[in-house]
Amino acid sequence: MERSLRAARAATYVYFVLCGTLMGAWVVHIPAVETRVGISHAALGGLLVLLGLGAFAGMRAAGPLTDRLGARTAVPASGVLCAASLVLPGLAPNPWTLAAALLVFGFANGCLDVSMNAHAVHVEQAYGRPVMSGFHATFSIGGVLAAGAAAAATAAGLGPAATLALLGALGLATALLAARGLLTGTAPSAAAPSAEDAPPTADAPPTGAGPAAPGGDARRRIRVLAVLALMVMLAEGAANDWSALHLKDVLGTPASTAAFAYGTFAAAMTTGRLLADRIATRYGSTAVLRHGALTAALGITIAALTPWVWAAFLGWALFGLGLSGCVPQLLSAAGHADPAAAGANVSRVAGLGYLGMLAGPAVIGWLTHLTALNHTFLLLTLFCAATAATAGVLRTAPAPLAGDRTPAGSTH
């Protein structure tokens, strides 16, 4: 069982890298596709909304299907669909076909996102300790791989369609080969933690414990988790699109310097996700969410109010570091609320969170009609503070777990 569990964890890493690579491959080719199709930035923005809507639909569809069919079927099928559809935007000759291509690719990406997260929940359940954040860190690594592959392909003279087709073919093969390592079935309750694993903490997922709360309570919890995901991912989406513009337009830095604002945020987030599982194992997922959200609130407040460039970089770094562990803890909690419906619950939380990520840039943009760009970031401070105040929702175990040194009912 220990070998199969290690194989399942390794396979989950592969699918997260695959998802990040496929999405990253599209992102780095956006300018080339825009030029090929001959559309304006405004038209491209509208088409990207279709990508997001397709992803949302895929997330909502994949959750129940993953619960019904099992992750070993749903994850590789979603990976194959996502890899196969990657080439479609590169082949689109006009805006209408590009719209259809982005809907299909977005749908496939949403399916892969939710199904692999649902499987990650089962792997974490079997390990008996937090491992979710590490999976999310490898998604970011996939984006880096995509950027490198695209640069190499361009240097070799390959066009966008050929590059996307090549990466899609490699992704399809990867999705099929990695399927052998996935857990069979959807419920990991029969699995035992490996010998190397530490005892679970107070709010770590219970091994084989079943639903953490009665049905009605679990459903209310899922709603709260979804709202928290909405706020956290809205903040993340705002950072993706506005961090560089903040340094350029508010602090007056050159564009080359301003670009490092997002790089600082992304690097801090990836670093935080590599560390978050160890912190959650020792102190609990509630502590990761609460103190992470407070750190993010501090960071974005510094970025919003400081007149100094170096302090703005510090603020964006703290913002990324604080947010890094929040989404993995929320998705993990959603999956463990009812292991038999992990896919459906993850899809509800991830779906609303994804809408928040799409809405974040638009919300900040709308607020700039009312106040300065940097002052709009104080809304993100409020969202992060609200998330920290509500972090206790992660503590749902009806009784202390084995090895738990925290008294029942206490919080981190």
C-alpha positions, -999 to +999 in steps of 0.1 A: +000+000+000+029+024+008+043+020-028+008+026-044+003+057-023+037+071-033+029+063-069-005+081-065+012+112-050+038+112-079+010+109-105-009+138-089+022+159-092+025+150-129-011+161-136-007+194-117+025+201-138+006+191-169-023+214-162+001+243-155+021+236-187-009+234-210-024+266-196+010+283-197+015+272-233-017+290-243-009+321-222+026+326-238+011+323-273-017+348-267+001+377-286+009+355-316-027+342-318-041+377-315-019+388-344-028+357-365-066+362-361-063+400-365-083+412-335-079+442-311-070+440-274-106+447-265-119+419-287-093+395-272-105+405-237-140+395-246-128+361-260-108+355-228-140+358-209-153+328-229-122+309-218-132+315-182-168+306-187-158+274-204-135+266-174-163+273-150-187+250-169-160+223-169-154+226-132-191+222-124-194+192-147-163+174-137-170+174-099-200+150-099-185+130-128-153+124-108-173+112-078-193+089-101-166+075-124-136+077-100-105+098-103-086+071-122-110+076-151-119+113-148-084+127-144-067+111-174-098+116-196-097+153-186-060+155-192-063+139-227-092+163-236-072+193-223-040+183-242-059+175-274-078+209-274-046+230-268-039+232-305-074+246-314-066+283-306-035+281-327-055+268-357-083+293-354-085+315-386-110+340-374-126+354-341-156+330-343-135+298-345-112+312-318-142+318-296-153+282-300-117+269-295-113+289-262-147+276-249-136+240-256-101+245-242-115+263-211-140+235-205-113+209-207-090+228-184-117+232-159-124+195-160-087+187-154-084+213-126-113+199-105-107+162-112-070+164-102-078+184-071-104+159-061-078+131-065-053+152-045-079+153-017-080+115-017-042+113-017-041+137+012-067+117+031-047+086+026-015+102+038-032+116+069-013+149+067-014+180+045+001+176+011-022+198-010+000+229-012+029+210-028+006+200-056-004+236-063+033+247-062+040+223-091+012+239-112+033+271-111+064+251-122+044+239-152+039+275-163+077+280-162+082+249-183+057+261-208+075+295-211+108+277-217+094+253-242+077+281-262+110+301-262+129+270-275+102+263-302+103+299-314+141+298-316+137+267-337+114+284-361+081+267-351+049+287-354+022+289-327+001+261-342+030+237-345+043+245-310+008+240-294+003+208-314+037+194-302+031+204-265-005+190-268+009+157-281+034+154-253+007+163-228-017+137-242+010+110-238+018+122-203-019+121-193-022+085-204+011+073-189+005+089-155-029+073-152-014+040-139-003+056-107-037+071-097-057+056-068-084+032-078-119+042-067-128+076-052-127+070-014-093+065+001-105+053+035-089+019+031-055+034+025-030+036+054-005+064+059+030+055+049+055+048+077+074+080+071+043+103+077+038+122+109+006+120+129-021+143+116-027+177+133-059+189+147-074+201+115-055+178+091-077+154+072-087+123+092-077+090+077-108+070+069-130+092+091-158+098+066-177+130+065-165+156+089-199+171+096-236+162+092-251+168+058-267+201+065-237+215+083-214+202+056-234+220+029-233+253+049-196+248+053-191+244+016-209+277+010-186+295+035-155+279+019-167+289-015-172+325-004-137+325+011-123+311-021-141+339-040-124+365-019-089+349-019-089+342-057-103+377-064-073+391-046-050+368-066-066+378-099-062+415-090-025+409-084-020+391-117-033+420-137-026+452-117+007+447-098+029+458-127+006+487-135+007+498-099+045+503-100+044+519-134+014+543-130+014+550-093+051+549-084+064+560-118+089+531-123+100+521-159+080+493-174+110+470-172+111+475-134+074+474-130+073+439-145+092+426-115+062+434-093+042+404-106+074+383-107+080+390-070+044+381-062+045+349-082+079+338-068+068+344-032+035+325-039+054+295-053+079+295-024+050+297+001+033+267-014+064+246-013+066+253+025+029+254+034+024+216+038+051+214+064+036+244+083+001+229+081+014+196+094+030+212+124+005+240+132-027+230+114-044+242+082-064+268+102-032+285+112-020+285+075-052+301+064-055+326+092-019+338+094-015+336+057-045+359+051-032+383+077+002+384+061-015+390+027-036+418+043-004+434+056+014+430+023-013+446+001-018+474+026+019+482+024+018+481-014-013+503-014+000+531+008+038+532+004+055+559-017+087+538-019+094+513-047+114+489-025+085+488+000+061+481-028+081+451-038+081+440-002+043+444+000+037+424-032+061+397-019+042+395+014+009+394-005+020+364-026+035+346+004+004+351+025-021+340-002+001+310-012-014+285+012-050+298+013-066+282-017-050+247-012-064+247+024-099+257+012-100+231-015-086+205+009-113+213+034-140+212+007-129+177-003-127+164+032-161+177+042-176+146+026-151+123+010-178+105-010-187+138-027-151+153-028-153+161-065-187+179-063-176+199-033-142+208-048-160+219-080-184+242-060-155+259-041-131+260-070-158+272-094-169+302-073-132+310-066-124+309-103-152+334-109-135+356-083-102+354-101-119+364-133-138+392-116-108+406-096-092+426-125-126+440-135-136+450-099-103+469-095-107+485-129-142+497-120-131+511-087-104+532-104-132+554-117-139+563-081-104+564-065-067+560-072-055+526-083-034+520-051-064+529-029-085+503-046-062+476-032-076+484+003-106+463-008-083+433-010-071+442+025-107+438+037-112+405+019-080+391+034-089+403+069-124+387+065-108+354+054-085+355+085-115+361+108-134+332+093-105+307+092-120+287+120-144+271+095-115+247+087-118+231+121-146+205+116-133+172+130-160+160+155-134+145+178-096+149+182-076+128+158-050+103+167-019+122+177-038+155+181-023+176+209-048+204+206-079+202+229-112+197+211-130+229+202-099+251+204-085+271+175-051+278+162 
